[in-house]
Amino acid sequence: MNDYKSSSDFKSSSEFDYDLFVIGAGSGGVRASRIAAGHGANVAVAEEYRVGGTCVIRGCVPKKLLVYGAHFAEDLNDASMFGWDVPVKRFDWSVLRDNVSAEVDRLEGLYGQTLDNNKVTLIAERAVIEGPNMVRLASGKSVTAGKILIATGAQPYMPPIDGIEHAISSNEVFGLEKMPGRIVIVGGGYIANEFAGVFHQFGSHVTIVNRSDTILRGYDEQMRDRLLQISLAKGIDFRFNSTFDRIEKREDGSLHMVMTGCDDIEADQVLFAVGREPNVGGLGLEAVGVNLGKRGEIMVDATNRTNVASIFAVGDVTDRIQLTPVAIREGQAFADREFGAGAPPIDYANIPNAVFSHPPIAGVGLTESGAKEKYGTIKTFTSDFRAMKNVLAGRNERSLYKLVVDAATDVVVGIHMIGPDAPEILQAAAIAVKAGLKKEDFDATVALHPTMSEELVLMR
Ligand code: NDP
C-alpha cells in the first residue's frame, strides 16, 4: 500500500541544480520545502507574490482577525448587562485594516525566516515548468530539479457576467478604503457566510444572493437552518434562486445589479464568493503533459504524484479538500516520503471543519443525512440551548449541538455544532470521532461545569 523508504538521510545529487523545486510558497509549499531541506535535500521555492500564500496573506489569518474585530460589536453591546458602561461605540475600519495588514507583514517575515533557517532558497519570481526536470524563472533563467512540487493554490472564481469588473473577491476585502453602506455577497458557502457576519457587525447592510436555496451545502441541515434563522434575525437579507444578468456602475459610484429570480438590487459593493479555482494558468503543464481534471485541477495519486513521475502537487491546486491543514499534511507527507523515512498515506476521513460565521458552525464526520445513507439506522442526540452569557446579555440566540450515532455499534460518527466558540470546542471533540469512540464513552465522561462544551457529554 505505502511506499515507505528505509533511509532518512537523503543524499543530495549534483545532477540537478536542486533536488526539489517548489512552485508556490503557501501553506503546502513552505511545509514541503522546509521538511525536505531538513532531510538534506537542496531545495528552492519560487513565489511570485508574497510568502505565506492565501491563508496567511488574504485568507484564514486576516479573515479570523476581522472576525475577532467584528465580535466586539456584540460584546460591546452586551457589556452593559455585565455592568460595564461603554459610552462611545465607534468603529474605525482603517485602524483594524492597518493593524491586520501589519500582522500579516509580520507573519510573512516569519515564514521567510523559516525558509532561510532551513536553508531553502527563496526565489521571488514566477516559475514556469519547461520539462519534467526543468523550470524557467521570470528573469529568463532555467534551473533543473530532481523533483518539482506544484503548490500554487487556488484563486477566487469570478463568473463571466457583464460588469464583473465592478465586483470584488475576498482578496480585495482586506484592503478596502472604507466599509460599504450596502454590500451584496454572492454565494452561500464558507466565504459568503463568514464575510456576511463580518460586514454586518461593522455596520454594512448585507444581502446574500445565492443561485440555489441552500447555504453551506454539505453541512448538517439543522446547523445550516439555525445559521439562516439567526442571520435573518440579525437583519441580513437573503435572495435565493437568484442569478446576475449584469452589474452596472452608476455615476455616484454605486452599483445597480440586474437580476433574474429577484428584484434588481442597489448597493455600494458586490463581493463574489462562488468557489475557488486551481491556479494552473500559464504554468506550462499542458506542454509537459501533466493531466488536469475538469476544473483545471492537477490530478495526483495517493502520494501526490502526477502522471509525470518527477512532478507532484499538493494543496488547493489539486482541488480535493481546500483547507490549509490538509495542504500542510500533504506537503509534510510528500517531503517525508520523497526525501525522508517515508510517510503513511494521508487519511482524509473525519477532517474537522468550521465556518467562522456569527455564530460559527463546526462539524466533523457524517451529517445526519449522510449517516442515514451510510448506516441505515442511526440515532441523533441534540442539545438546543442558550449560552449562559447570552442569557444574561438578553441575546436571544440559541446554540445547537448534535451527535450522530451509528445505532448498530453506538459509535459517534458525526458531531455538529453552532454557537459561540464552536470551532474551539469541536477541535477537541473531533479526536473522539477520529478515535471511533462510542456514545457510552461520551456518557461516561463527567461534565465540566459550567461550560457550553459540557452539553457534549450530557445529551441523553
Ligand atoms: P464554497 O464552495 O464554500 O461555496 C460556493 C458557493 O457559491 C455555493 O453556495 C454555490 O452554490 C455557489 N456557486 C458555485 N458556483 C457558482 C456559480 N458559477 N455561480 C453562482 N454561484 C455559484 O466556496 P467559497 O468561495 O465560499 O470558498 C471556497 C473554498 O475555500 C471553500 O470550499 C473552502 O474549502 C475554503 N474556505 C474555507 C474556510 C474555512 O475553513 N473556514 C473559509 C473560507 C474558504 P450551490 O451550493 O448552490 O451550488
Boltz pocket constraint, residues with backbone or C-beta under 6 A from the ligand:
constraints:
  - pocket:
      binder: B
      contacts: [[A, 159], [A, 186], [A, 187], [A, 188], [A, 189], [A, 190], [A, 191], [A, 192], [A, 194], [A, 210], [A, 211], [A, 212], [A, 213], [A, 214], [A, 215], [A, 216], [A, 217], [A, 273], [A, 274], [A, 275], [A, 276], [A, 321], [A, 322], [A, 323], [A, 353], [A, 354], [A, 355], [A, 356]]
      max_distance: 6.0
